[in-house]
Amino acid sequence: MTAENTTEVREAPEVLHRINTYHQYQRREGIPVITGFSVDALGQLELAPWARKGGRGTFINLDGTAGTNDAYLCEIPPGGSTNPGRQLFEEMIYILEGNGSTQVWYDEGKKVSFEWNQGSLFAVPLNAWHRHFNGRGNRPARYLAVTNAPLVMNLFHNLDFVFDSTFQFDDRFAGQHDYFSAEGQLYTGPAKRTRILEASFIPDVNNVQVYTWKERGGGGSTVEFELAHNTMAAHVSQFAVGNYKKSHRHGPGAHVIILSGQGYSLLWPQRDAEPRRVDWTVGSMVVPPNFWFHQHFNSGATPARYLALRWGSKRYDLGGAIQAGEEDLDVNVNEGGHQIEYEDEDRRVHEDFEAELARAGAVCRMRALVPWCTGV
């Protein structure tokens, strides 16, 4: 007797596909996506027509964001405007070029308007309608925005909800006529080492007052901004001719935009790793990767200043996952902090810096800070 030849047939298991709603959104928008460690010149990026905005634009997704926030560049046509829009993600806007105005509202009959110029910085209140107008009829205006869209879109994974919600965040913005014209309030930082300006509009980050931060070295000074009750924040930092800052590390997503000067930054994942160098000048942008050490050098003959758009609100705490290192930024790593002191850094760092200064015709001015400095 012969047994029947039977074969058990099993269906192949379905594959669980991974979904990134933010990336789906980017593909649908149909504009370029810039990636990498840095951008050499924001003003020279490739742009494409952007139907949602009514202008031209590009996304900027640099490696150092760790997918938590992003940037985009938008160009408003001469004499034109962006389309009205609203969204459930935060947005900080820095004016790269041009002048114009912006309208913000929850109630169509109570629009709040304010004017901006090159160098202005502001944040659109969460989910408020807004529209930007180019005040020049002969040239485009350009702005850079940093948002937390990746986090919000991937959290809710529903773009209709993100862009079409009608909820009004009256605790952030209630239609105040002076919302973008008030001077703001100046506070002391948690460790009394910095100054924090809580405001919704900074007229010109190139000339805003900065305050000495000697713990970071480099003859440096800074001011931090709390904008529109956001969980993201910003700061301006300046360092003197012939100086560089101490290396430090923190969480992801700090978009560092060079406002003046020339120099370079070193970035490395741990103390014994070979650093990666990024050269910069006015209009460059770099985002240090999550918890990588990084160090900024002014190798030119004029003071250097940058604007950082980032996580790290001092008022609204998001916890250690995103704001890692914020409270110990200027504490020695040997004492549990996140800063490397000059005497602990590789001596080659300073030697290379002095060589760069010589090429620029500048003199190192760090003898009081670095024992092996050959300058003044």
Buried (B, 14 or more C-beta within 10 A) or exposed (E): EEEEEEEEEEEEEEEEEEEEBBBBBBEEBEBBBBEBBBBBEBEEBEBEEBEBBBBBBBBBBBBBBBBBBBBBBBBBBEBBBBEEBBBBBBBBBBBBBBBBBBBBBBEEEEBBEBBBBBBBBBBBBBBBBBBBBBBBEEEBBBBBBBBBBBBBBBBBBEBEEBBEBEEBBEEBBEBEEEBBBEEBEEBEBEEEBBBBBBBBBBBEBEEBEBBEBEBBBBBBBBBBBBBBBBBBBBBBBBBBBBBBBBBBBBBBBBBBBBBBBBBBBBBBBEEEEEBBEBBBBBBBBBBBBBBBBBBBBBBBBEBBBBBBBBBBBBEEEBEEEBBBBBBBBBBBBEEEBBBBBBEEBEEEBBEBBBEBBEEBEBBBBBEEBBEEBEBE
